[in-house]
Amino acid sequence: MPYRHSGHDDDNLEVYVKVPVPKPSSSRTITAALIGAVAVILAALIPIALANNNSSTQTSVSTPTPTLEQSATVLIEQYFSDINNKDFQDAYNIWKDASDKPSLPNFEKAYATTLNDAVTVKNAIVQNDGTVKVSVTLQATDQLPSGTGTKTNNFTGYYIVGPQNGALKILYGQLS
């Protein structure tokens, strides 16, 4: 028997190797015998090591699922990040699809002079209908039409976020 695995625990691995040892007639014979013994030992241990590696216990770490309030907050923050980065198509797509939704060119025109929109989410509360009311403050900095300076306006208000076609969307917004 070239090897024997005793039990299932890696700490109890026993290997028995029966190698004929020639009478020392020359140093080449002894060297060849030692190389042969090492080869037999490795040949016995490699399949065991590979089998133990494949059956090792893997620990998985689960990431908690964000709450509806957290997801709605992230959506509003992403909306203003898209506006600030001039990613108008992405910002436009965050709004619900509706017949009264402005065209993309009109949406882009509304933000053409925006330099920065700094939004702060005050709170996010799930409503009885399953939507989320996200209350915000907004500091909007715009380039003046003459190009000679900037103007900053402060707003407070809220956005209603809810599902549409399997994705969260801004359904309504009111700032003043």
PyMOL commands that set and color helices and strands:
alter all, ss='L'
color gray80, all
select helices_A, chain A and resi 10-12+27-54+68-84+88-94+104-110
alter helices_A, ss='H'
color red, helices_A
select strands_A, chain A and resi 4-5+13-14+114-126+132-143+150-164+167-175
alter strands_A, ss='S'
color yellow, strands_A
deselect
rebuild
show_as cartoon
